[in-house]
């Protein structure tokens, strides 16, 4: 074959292949074994808008979408290398720049040559599947939405096949029935109790047999309690109209059931309240026509409730209120403005027999289906009004009583503000009533007492404790301050809350002056008692003073003899003089104690060591103890609190008790005469001093020993113990007597500690 013949033959072969490709309606291109384009048909060129020259080589692959080209090239390369069939999906760019999905397939084409060899060509056909892909995308989107709907639905959703095997169940279903693993393929027998499973399967069979939906209410006891659910089951049909599955939706209505139950309970309770209420309950419509009346209406208005239904509300009003109600009601419906207060308004009502009586009315409004309904509670307050009249009459009587009582009276609010005082207060202070109210009464209080009295009143008001305070008040008649005492007690309600204070003011100026005079008399009497005691101790005192004076005389005589004999040894003379000084000091101390004891001075309280006072008293009574052969035993607590007392008055009390003890033992001859003095701290923390003797005892006169002018002594005045008790009580203490065992008596006194202790 010549070259011309070969070229003609090859050209003819290519022409036949191209003719074949052009006749294919799909987009087709022909590639060489290396994958480069040899020829593309017109359909490809028209779709892409590119000529053969523009698509030559491997450029044709640029028409594939950038997101798809990498995968396509990988699959295409593998297909070329292995010679296996090739099929892929990719988006190819259209001439307007839009991409469409195509199914791309590879096929082999063999063309003979002049040497009887084969020249391999690869044909690539592209089928437009864009509509199918869009349909698949929409379907997928729909499935995703449906899946999301099922999975996020608050209802329990499931699908079963005809054999009651689960094909699907959403997460709420799994959560409700505690299914943690894969549910597909399982049956009710595997998930529920035998009783529940049998019930569910019976309903499934009914749906399959009837081919109709069914709906029922199911109550089941779950782990978290009882649940009520509405179960809906329905058949699912395929394209041929055959049932291939059962769908189910379970709606948990437990909360709704509970709410319905609560609402029914509330309605029943409201009905019960209304039916049993002691007040009349009446409902009217927008025309003021009565819709409802409870049984109490019969008792209050004397109408049977059935008589009032459909009647105007004005039937229950006296004539003078009817027009007022009608006009006010119309005005409210038109403007929403009320002509009276709807809560607790006092009005006049009319009974069936024509009797008018007072009532308290409260109304409420409810809108339902666009219409207003008004319900009122009407209370008969006849008894309350009568009680109020009685209270007002009682208040008038009480006011008259307070104005006629010869006493200054006042009252205050719960916060302490004065709101009333009687005429006696006004006459005393000379202030008008409006100036006394509030805190104006403080104008009459002495400036030195105002602050402390205001503090005391504030404390009483805040704590609720009874109030009492002594102060100086200006009396208008003399324009002079006089001592008064004000007292007040709170009045409380049933809940123990203070609602009022009631108080009095008493002028005690004359009494205070009498008390001062009495105290002066008592002080003088106490001094007389001390002088009497000194008189009784005269012999002992003379002995106490005589001893050191005798020693002074003897030592002085000795010094004179030494001087006369001219025997003046310095050491002897020094010792004699020292003894003279010591004895003189001792005599001076005895006289100083006596002078202090009998000196007429005002009482002065200081912090004292009770043990020191006891030692001083025992020193004064020492001679009497020796003369009467009395054994003294002291038991004094060292670390004892100091007491706030007048030293002389305390000495007088202890000396009186000591001398009484000595005198009580003068007749004792058959046993030791023992005087025992003790100081200690008692159970309450006070300082206690006890003087115990072994004398004849108190006998039947124990209760009378502190009575003024009572005495068991032949020459006694009967005032010693009475004065002693008065002095102790003035120091805030107590003095009493008890029998001593086996003989004698014990006189004990206590004094409050003043802080600090004796060293």
Buried (B, 14 or more C-beta within 10 A) or exposed (E): EEEEEEEEEBEEBBEEBBEBBEEEEBBBBBBBEEBEBBBBBEBBBEBBEBEBEBBBEEEBBEBBBEEBBEEBBEBBEEBBEEEEEBEBBBBBBBEEEEBBBBBBBBEEEEEEEBEEEEBEBBBBBBBBBBEEBEEEEEEEEEEEEEEEEBEEBEBBBBBBEEEBBBBBBBBBBBEBBEBEEEBEEBBBBEBBEEEBBEBBBEBBEEBBEEEEEBEEEBEBEEEEEEBBBBBBBBBBEEEEEEBEBBBBBBBBBBEEBEEEEEEEEEEEEEEEEBEEBEBBBBBBEEEBBBBBBBBBBBEBBEBEBEBBEEBBBBBBBBEEBBEBBBEBBEEBEEEEEEEEEBEEEEBEBBBBEEEBBBBBBBBEEEEEEEEEBBBBBBBBBBEEBEEEEEEEEEEEEEEEEBEEEEEBBBBBBBEBEBEBBBEBBBEBBEBEBEBBBBEBBBEBBBEEBBEEBBEBBEEBBEEBEEBEBEBBBBBEEEEEBBBBBBEBBBEEEEEEEBEBBBBBBBBBBEEBEEEEEEEEEBBEBBBBBBEBBBEBBEEBBEBBBEBBEEBBEBBEEBBEEBEEEEEEEEEEBEEBEEBBEBBBEBBEEBEEBBEEBBEEEEBEBEBBBBBEBBEBBBEBBBBBBEEBEBEBEEEBBEEBBBBBBBBBBBBBBBBBBBBBBBBBBEEBEEEEBBBBBBBEBEEEEBBBBBBBBBBBBBEEEBEEBBEBEBBBEEEBBBBBBBBBBBBBEBBEBBBBBEEBEEBBBBBBBBBBBBEEEBE
